[in-house]
């Protein structure tokens, strides 16, 4: 997705500094993959479908079947120089969805870049990734971050306000998580419907 589009959603949702991402997706066990290509290997097969459901607080007044679900389909995986471009289609009940979730993810030796589509990713230099490969897990100065997920080997790629921003009054971050074997595993924040937490029902965290 375009950086401007992506950041507008974050800015609209908050008044400043991001709090820590929910423990359902970030801050869990270690086992970080050594390289971006390894981390995203499980999501590099055209035709894959990843189904996510909203993770509802048991104390919330939500009836069975009311929790939202969303699917990501890998429509194409192509080589772009020494990198690989993963094209995704996000749907809810068969209709296009996403809230700002990436339609294209460029993964290479230099790092990872999200975009709204292939043209968006290729329009910016591949050697200037949003999440540099040199950063294994960290909070970057521009507000982007990479955290270990709850599954061993899982990484969550996210963004929020910069460290010097003020206090946040709402949801001020967004992230998408991936696992070397399981592929896309979920995420949370402003990229997702209702700014919720979404998980894979077939995986235990």
N, C-alpha and C positions, 0 to 999 in steps of 0.2 A: 504494500500500500504506500501511497505517497506520504512522505514524512509530514507534510502539512496537514493532510487529511487525518492522519493517525494522531497527531498532536492536538488537533482541534477537539477531538473527542475527549482526550484527557483533560485539556484545559477547561472545557465546558463542564466537566464533571467535578472539578475541584477548585479550591481556592489556594492551593499551595503544595506544600511538601507531602509526598506520599508516605503512607504508613507501610508497615511490612506486609507483603502479599500473604494471603491466607495459607495456613499450614497444610491445607489439603494438597497444595501444589508446590510450595517452596519450602526450603529450609530443612529438608529431610536428610536421609542417609547420603553418604558420600559415594565414591565410586565414579568420579567424573570421567567421561570419555576423554581420550588424549587429543582428539581432533574433531573438528566440526563434521567432516565427512563421515566419521565413525558414528557420531551422535545421531545423525539424521539418516543413517543407512536403512533403518526400519520403515522409513516413509518414502523410499525411492523406487516404488514399484507401481507402474501405471495400472489402474483398475482397483487399487486398494480403496476400501471404504472404512472410515473410522467413525463410529457412532458414539455420541456423548449425551449424557443426561445431566440435568441441573441437579446439583447436590444441595438438597434442601435441609435446613436445620430441622431436626425432629420436633422441636418445640414450636415451629412455625405452623400457622393455621392453613395448611395446604392439603387438599384432599388427594387421594391416590389418583394418578393419571393427570394431575394438573401441572406437574413439573415439566418444564420444556425439554425438548431434545433437539439436537442439531447433528448433521452429518457432514463429513469432509470426504470428498472423493478425489483421489489423485488421478487427474485426467491425462497427464503427460509428464514424462521425465526426459529431459534432453541435456546434452552436453553443450556448455558455453565456455569455450577455451578449456581451462583446467578445472572448471567448476561444473556443477550440475544444477539444473533449474527444475524445481518441482512445481507443477501447475496444479492448483486446487480449485474445486467447486464446493461451496458451502451451501447447504440447503436445510430448510425446516418445512416439513410436510410437503416436500417436493418443490417448494418455492425457493427462489434465490434468497440467501441470507448471509449474515456475516458481521454486521455492525462495525466493520473495519478489520476483520480477520484477513490475513494475507491470502491473496489469490495466487501469488507466486513467491517462492522462496529460493534464493540463490545461495548455494552452499559450496564452498571451495576451500582451498588451503589457506586463504587469507581471512576467512570468516564467513559470516552469515548476513544476508540482507533480505528483508521482507519488502514486498511490493504489492500493489493492487492487482497487477497482471504482468505478463511477460514483458510488454513494452515498457512498463514502469520500472521494472528492475534493470532492464538493459539500457535504459536512458541515462543511468548514473554509472560512474566508473566501478567496475567489479573489484578494483583494488582499494576501494573505500567502503568496506562492509560496515553495517550498522553495529554488529557485534564482532570485533576483531578476534581472530583465532588465537592470538597471543594471550587473550584473557580467558582463563579457565573458569573462574567464578568470581564475579566482582560487581560492585556498583560503580558504573562509569560516570565521569564528570557531567555528561550531557543528559543524565537521567536514565539511560538504558542500563540494564543489569542482566546478569546470568547467574542463576541460583541452582543449587542441587535440588532435585525434586525428592518426593517421598519414596520413590522406587530407587533402588540402587542402580546407578547409571543414568537416571533421568535428569534432564536439564530443562530449566524453564527460562525462556528468553522473554524479557519484558522491558517495559519502559514506564517511567513516571516523571514527576517534576524533578528538576535539578536539586542537588543537595542544599543549595542556599535558598530554596523557595520557602515560603511561609507555611503555616499550619494548613492542613487539608481538612475540609469540612465534609467531604464525600469520598466516593471511590476515585482515586487519583492514579491508578496504575492499570496496566493491562499486560497479560502474559500468555504465551503459548508454550506448552511443554512437549518434549519429545524423548523417546527412548530408543537406543540402538536396535533393539529387537522388536519392540512393540509398536514402533512408529509414533504417531501423534497420540498423546495420552490425556490431553485436557488443557485446562487453563482457567483464567478468571479475569475479571476486571472489565474495563470499558470496551474492549473489542467484542465482548460476548453479549448475547441477549440479556436484557435486564441487568447488565453489569454483574452477572452472577458467576458462580463457581460451577464449572462443568467437568465431569469425570467420565471415564470409560467404565461401564458396568461390568465388563469382563476382566477388569484388573483390580487387585486389592492393594490399597495404599495404607 
